[in-house]
Amino acid sequence: MSDNDSEANRFSARAARYARVGANVGGVAARMAGARLFGMEGRDASNAEALAKALGGLKGPIMKVAQLVATIPDVVPPEYAAELQKLQSQAPPMGAAFVKRRMMAELGAGWRERFGEFDLRPAAAASLGQVHRATTLEGAPLACKLQYPDMESAVEADLSQLDVLFSLHRRMGAVIDTSEIVQEIGARVREELDYRREAQHAALYRIMLGQTPEVRVPAVEDALSTKRLLSMHWLEGTPILSHKQDGQAVRDRISTAMFKAWWRPFSHHGVIHGDPHLGNYTVFSDGGEAQGINLLDYGCIRIFPPSFVGGVVDLYRGLQTGDDARVVHAYETWGFKGLSKELVDTLNIWARFIYGPLLEDRVRRIAEGVSPAEYGRKQAFQVHQALKARGPVKVPREFVFMDRAAIGLGGVFLHLDAELNFHRLFEAEIEGFSVEQVARRQGEALLQVGLQGKG
């Protein structure tokens, strides 16, 4: 096939995707707009279900985008978020013959000879690819993530329709300027297409968590990986939710490992794992008892400027000591503009919710009387109401995955009903903190794995 034919095929695939996504999303948008026109606000449960059904029928990357949107406070109304969070990737698995062709395309005609074993049946499916169990020639177990074909075309088509959802919400009187959010989502989802970058992320986490035995990070088999194939060592473990009935000490141990897996890379290197999906973690055991977590997926990683991490610590210390000037400085560091006292008070509603468990020096649950699905919804609504009178507020793009990951982490603690002293755990992670130290550690680690710094 010539390059022109190949390009034409890619264009055709993208055009078809545009048509399907546009028709489904556009149909629901028209229905919602009509309801709005007739004074029904366009925000009832039936419209939310229609949107979820329209997106769910498309499969592939739009599922990841929709679920991601659902976890960002106030981007879509609560009833829409609730429906979108129910979506699961339903992409049909690639059959054995197709898998062979894809593997040949990635590793060449003799690909099978490079593995000891390779199961052509998928062990797991995701929005962008599927995972196969295999072994190295030496017998080490592997998880081989193989990307579905035409994903770049599918992602671009899906992202092009994302602004339809955002613009619709804006017309409904949204108080959050979503322009930065659209850019951030696009950048991260495009990064997830590059499995070589994900391999670098995994190597980065092996450095950052190398002295944290409660968290295991798989090694990558570089010789068996490409831009669309990622081969990592298989880490045996059990689903997190299978431990909900374990004793309190076990659940607290798993939760402490989750806390360190998230906060240690951020506080020391300015890096977060931005995908809180429970399927990205399993629990490893020793002697039959859970000891810690396996961190399995490294597609959605966010590297922050060290100054952003400084803002997180400044806001924490400012709230802790009642230092309003330090609180304002933190928001300014992050890029918030036009900070009036009223706006700062409104932002502090959300800040006190996120930081609340970290500020109290006692053993406690992350929240009382809420389900994981409801976590953060009340506070987001309060912020929404308070911002209505002031018009759209532009949220710095770094917040998209910071807030999303923090909510996801809190959800895990709620699922496990963890009782921890979050204050002491956090203080241990920021002991001796300085922006300069984060910049040095980040620069050294990124250089070691071949990634470009953000600071």
C-alpha positions in Angstrom: 0.0 0.0 0.0 1.4 3.4 -0.9 1.7 6.3 1.6 -1.1 8.1 -0.3 -3.4 5.1 0.1 -2.5 4.8 3.8 -3.1 8.5 4.4 -6.4 8.3 2.5 -7.4 5.3 4.8 -6.6 7.3 7.9 -8.6 10.3 6.6 -11.5 8.0 5.8 -11.4 6.5 9.3 -11.3 9.9 10.9 -14.1 11.2 8.8 -16.3 8.3 9.6 -15.5 8.8 13.3 -16.4 12.5 13.1 -19.7 11.6 11.6 -20.6 9.0 14.2 -19.5 11.1 17.2 -21.0 14.3 15.8 -24.4 12.7 15.1 -24.7 11.0 18.5 -23.5 14.0 20.5 -25.2 16.5 18.3 -28.6 14.7 18.6 -28.4 14.9 22.4 -27.2 18.5 22.3 -30.2 19.4 20.2 -32.5 17.7 22.6 -30.9 19.4 25.6 -31.0 22.8 23.8 -34.7 22.4 23.0 -35.5 21.6 26.6 -33.6 24.7 27.6 -35.5 26.8 25.2 -38.8 25.7 26.7 -37.7 26.4 30.2 -36.9 22.8 31.2 -33.2 23.6 31.8 -32.1 20.6 29.7 -30.7 19.0 32.8 -33.0 16.2 33.7 -32.1 12.5 34.2 -33.5 11.4 30.9 -31.3 13.7 29.0 -28.3 12.6 31.0 -29.1 9.0 30.2 -29.5 9.8 26.5 -26.0 11.4 26.5 -24.5 8.4 28.2 -26.2 6.1 25.8 -25.0 8.1 22.8 -21.4 8.1 24.0 -21.5 4.5 25.2 -22.5 3.3 21.7 -19.3 4.8 20.2 -16.7 2.8 22.2 -13.0 3.7 22.2 -11.3 6.9 23.3 -14.6 8.9 23.7 -15.2 6.6 26.7 -12.0 7.8 28.4 -12.8 11.4 27.6 -16.4 11.1 28.9 -15.3 9.4 32.2 -12.6 12.0 32.6 -15.0 14.9 32.1 -17.3 13.3 34.7 -14.7 13.5 37.4 -13.9 17.3 37.0 -16.2 19.3 39.3 -18.7 21.6 37.6 -17.7 20.8 34.0 -21.0 19.1 33.5 -24.1 19.1 35.7 -24.2 16.5 38.5 -26.8 14.3 36.8 -24.7 14.1 33.7 -21.6 13.3 35.7 -23.3 10.5 37.4 -24.3 8.9 34.1 -20.9 9.4 32.4 -19.2 7.8 35.4 -21.1 4.6 34.7 -19.6 4.2 31.3 -17.2 1.4 30.7 -15.1 0.7 27.7 -17.0 -1.7 25.4 -14.5 -1.9 22.6 -14.7 -5.4 21.1 -11.5 -7.4 21.6 -9.2 -8.0 18.7 -9.4 -11.6 17.5 -6.3 -13.9 17.4 -5.7 -13.4 13.7 -5.9 -9.6 14.1 -3.6 -9.7 17.2 -1.0 -11.6 15.1 -1.1 -9.0 12.4 -0.8 -6.2 14.9 2.1 -7.8 16.7 3.9 -8.4 13.4 3.4 -4.7 12.6 5.1 -3.7 15.9 7.9 -6.3 16.2 8.3 -7.8 12.7 7.6 -11.1 11.1 9.6 -13.1 13.8 7.8 -11.5 16.7 6.6 -14.8 18.2 10.1 -16.1 18.6 10.9 -13.2 20.9 8.5 -14.5 23.6 8.5 -17.7 25.6 4.7 -17.8 25.7 2.1 -15.4 24.3 -1.6 -15.7 24.9 -3.5 -14.4 21.9 -6.7 -14.0 24.1 -6.8 -10.7 25.9 -6.5 -10.7 29.6 -8.0 -7.3 29.9 -9.5 -4.6 27.7 -9.1 -0.8 27.9 -10.3 2.2 25.9 -7.1 2.4 23.8 -5.9 -1.2 23.7 -6.0 -4.6 25.2 -3.6 -6.5 27.5 -2.2 -10.0 26.8 -0.3 -12.3 29.1 3.1 -13.5 27.9 6.5 -14.5 29.1 10.0 -13.6 28.2 12.3 -16.2 26.8 13.6 -16.6 30.3 10.1 -17.3 31.6 9.4 -13.9 33.4 5.7 -13.2 33.2 4.7 -10.1 31.1 1.7 -7.9 30.6 1.7 -6.8 26.9 -0.5 -3.8 26.2 -1.3 -3.7 22.4 -3.0 -0.6 21.0 -6.1 -0.9 18.9 -5.7 0.1 15.2 -6.5 3.7 14.1 -6.5 5.1 17.6 -4.9 8.4 16.6 -7.7 9.0 14.1 -10.3 8.0 16.7 -8.8 10.2 19.4 -8.6 13.3 17.2 -12.2 12.8 16.0 -13.4 12.4 19.6 -11.5 15.4 20.9 -12.9 17.5 18.2 -16.4 16.8 19.6 -15.4 17.4 23.2 -15.9 21.2 22.8 -19.6 20.4 21.8 -20.2 19.2 25.3 -18.3 22.1 26.9 -19.9 24.8 24.8 -23.3 23.3 25.5 -22.6 23.6 29.2 -21.3 27.1 28.8 -24.6 28.1 27.2 -26.4 26.7 30.2 -24.7 29.3 32.4 -21.5 27.6 33.5 -19.4 29.4 36.0 -16.1 27.7 35.0 -14.2 28.8 31.9 -13.4 25.5 30.3 -11.0 26.6 27.6 -7.9 25.5 29.6 -9.6 22.3 30.5 -10.2 21.4 26.9 -6.5 21.9 26.1 -5.3 19.9 29.1 -7.6 16.9 28.3 -6.4 16.9 24.7 -2.7 17.0 25.7 -3.0 14.1 28.2 -5.1 11.9 26.0 -2.7 12.3 23.0 0.2 11.4 25.3 -1.6 8.2 26.2 -1.3 7.1 22.6 2.5 7.0 22.9 3.5 3.8 24.7 7.1 4.8 24.6 6.3 7.8 26.7 4.3 5.5 29.1 7.4 3.3 29.4 9.4 6.4 30.4 6.7 7.2 32.9 7.0 3.7 34.4 10.8 4.1 34.7 10.2 7.5 36.3 8.0 5.9 39.0 10.5 3.2 39.6 13.0 6.0 40.5 10.5 8.0 42.6 9.1 5.1 44.5 12.3 3.0 44.7 12.5 3.5 48.4 8.8 2.9 49.1 8.4 -0.9 49.6 4.6 -0.5 50.0 4.3 0.3 46.3 5.5 -1.9 43.5 6.2 -0.6 40.0 6.6 -3.0 37.0 9.8 -3.0 35.0 9.5 -2.4 31.2 10.9 -4.8 28.6 12.2 -2.1 26.2 13.2 -4.6 23.5 9.6 -5.9 23.4 8.0 -2.4 23.4 7.2 0.1 20.7 5.1 3.3 20.3 1.9 1.1 20.2 3.1 -2.0 22.2 4.1 -1.9 25.9 5.5 -5.0 27.6 5.9 -4.7 31.3 6.5 -7.4 33.9 3.3 -8.9 35.3 2.7 -8.0 38.9 0.4 -10.5 40.7 -2.3 -9.0 42.9 -5.9 -8.8 43.8 -8.5 -6.1 43.1 -8.6 -3.3 45.7 -12.3 -3.7 46.2 -11.9 -7.4 47.1 -10.4 -6.2 50.4 -13.4 -4.1 51.5 -14.2 -6.8 54.1 -10.7 -7.2 55.5 -9.8 -6.1 59.0 -9.3 -2.4 59.7 -5.5 -2.8 60.0 -5.3 -4.3 56.5 -7.5 -1.7 54.9 -5.5 1.0 56.6 -2.3 -0.5 55.3 -3.5 -0.6 51.7 -4.8 3.0 52.1 -1.5 4.2 53.5 0.3 2.7 50.4 -2.2 4.5 48.2 -1.4 7.8 50.0 2.3 7.4 49.5 2.0 6.2 45.9 0.2 9.5 45.1 1.7 12.1 47.4 5.4 11.0 47.5 6.0 11.5 43.7 4.2 14.8 43.8 5.8 16.3 47.0 9.3 15.1 46.0 9.3 15.4 42.2 6.2 17.3 41.1 4.6 14.3 39.4 1.1 12.9 39.8 -0.7 9.8 38.6 -3.8 11.4 37.1 -6.0 8.4 36.6 -7.8 7.2 39.8 -9.5 4.3 38.2 -9.5 1.3 40.6 -8.5 -1.0 37.8 -5.1 0.7 37.7 -4.1 -0.8 41.1 -4.0 -4.3 42.6 -3.0 -5.4 46.1 0.0 -7.6 46.7 0.2 -9.9 49.6 3.0 -11.6 51.6 2.2 -14.7 53.7 -1.5 -14.4 52.8 -2.0 -10.8 54.1 -2.2 -7.7 52.0 1.0 -5.6 52.3 0.8 -2.9 49.6 -0.3 -2.0 46.1 0.9 -2.6 42.5 0.7 0.5 40.3 -0.1 -0.8 36.9 -0.9 2.0 34.4 1.3 5.0 33.5 -0.5 6.6 30.6 -2.1 9.5 32.4 0.9 11.1 34.2 1.2 14.9 34.9 4.5 16.6 35.4 4.2 20.0 37.2 6.5 23.0 37.4 8.1 22.9 40.9 6.5 26.2 41.6 3.1 24.6 41.4 4.1 22.1 44.1 5.2 25.1 46.2 1.7 26.6 45.8 0.2 23.4 47.2 2.4 23.5 50.3 1.8 27.3 50.6 -2.0 26.9 50.6 -1.7 24.1 53.1 0.4 26.2 55.5 -1.7 29.3 54.9 -4.9 27.4 55.8 -3.2 25.8 58.8 -2.0 29.1 60.3 -4.7 31.5 59.1 -2.2 33.3 56.9 -4.4 34.9 54.3 -1.5 36.4 52.4 0.1 33.0 51.9 -3.2 31.6 50.7 -3.5 34.4 48.1 0.1 33.9 47.1 -0.6 30.2 46.5 -3.5 30.9 44.2 -1.5 33.5 42.3 1.4 31.0 41.9 -1.1 28.7 40.2 -2.2 31.3 37.8 -5.6 32.5 39.1 -6.3 36.1 38.0 -8.3 38.9 39.5 -8.4 37.6 43.0 -10.9 39.5 45.0 -11.6 38.6 48.7 -15.0 37.1 47.6 -13.3 34.9 45.0 -10.6 33.8 47.4 -13.3 32.9 50.0 -15.1 30.9 47.3 -11.9 29.0 46.2 -11.3 28.3 49.9 -14.5 26.3 50.1 -12.9 23.7 47.7 -9.5 24.1 49.3 -10.8 23.4 52.8 -12.6 20.3 51.5 -9.4 18.9 49.9 -7.1 19.9 52.7 -9.5 19.3 55.6 -8.3 15.7 56.4 -4.7 16.9 56.1 -5.2 19.8 58.6 -6.6 17.7 61.5 -4.0 15.9 63.7 -6.2 12.9 64.5 -7.2 9.5 63.2 -10.3 10.0 61.0 -12.1 8.9 57.8 -11.5 11.0 54.7 -15.2 12.1 54.9 -18.3 11.2 56.8 -21.7 10.2 55.5 -21.0 10.2 51.8 -20.5 7.5 49.1 -17.4 7.4 46.8 -19.6 8.6 44.0 -20.8 11.6 46.0 -17.4 12.6 47.3 -16.8 16.3 46.6 -20.2 16.9 44.9 -21.6 19.0 47.7 -18.6 21.3 47.9 -18.5 21.6 44.1 -22.1 22.7 44.2 -21.4 25.3 46.9 -18.5 26.7 44.8 -20.8 26.7 41.7 -23.5 28.7 43.6 -21.0 31.2 45.0 -19.4 31.8 41.6 -22.6 32.4 39.7 -22.7 36.1 40.5 -19.1 36.7 39.3 -19.2 35.1 35.9 -16.8 32.5 34.4 -13.6 31.8 36.3 -10.7 30.5 34.3 -9.2 27.5 36.1 -5.5 26.9 35.4 -5.1 23.7 33.3 -2.9 22.1 35.9 -5.9 21.8 38.2 -7.8 19.4 35.8 -5.8 16.3 36.8 -4.8 17.5 40.3 -8.4 17.8 41.4 -9.5 14.6 39.5 -6.7 12.6 41.1 -7.4 14.0 44.6 -11.1 13.1 44.3 -10.2 9.6 43.0 -7.8 9.0 45.9 -10.4 10.1 48.4 -12.9 7.7 46.7 -10.5 4.8 47.3 -10.2 5.7 51.0 -14.0 5.8 51.2 -14.3 2.4 49.5 -11.9 0.9 52.0 -13.4 2.9 55.0 -9.8 3.8 56.0 -9.1 5.4 59.3 -5.8 7.2 59.2 -4.0 10.3 60.6 -3.8 12.0 57.2 -2.2 15.0 58.8 0.9 13.1 59.9 1.1 11.2 56.7 1.1 14.4 54.8 3.6 16.2 57.1 6.0 13.2 56.6 5.8 13.7 52.8 6.6 17.5 52.9 9.2 17.4 55.7 12.1 19.7 54.7 10.2 20.8 51.6 11.6 23.4 49.3 10.8 24.3 45.6 14.5 24.2 44.8 14.8 20.6 46.1 11.8 19.5 44.0 13.3 21.2 41.0 16.6 19.4 41.5 15.0 16.0 42.1 12.7 16.4 39.2 15.4 17.5 36.8 17.7 14.6 37.8 14.9 12.0 37.5 13.5 13.3 34.1 17.0 13.4 32.7 17.6 9.8 33.8 14.6 8.5 32.0 14.9 10.8 28.9 11.8 13.0 29.6 11.7 16.8 29.3 11.2 18.8 32.4 8.3 21.2 32.9 9.8 23.6 35.4 
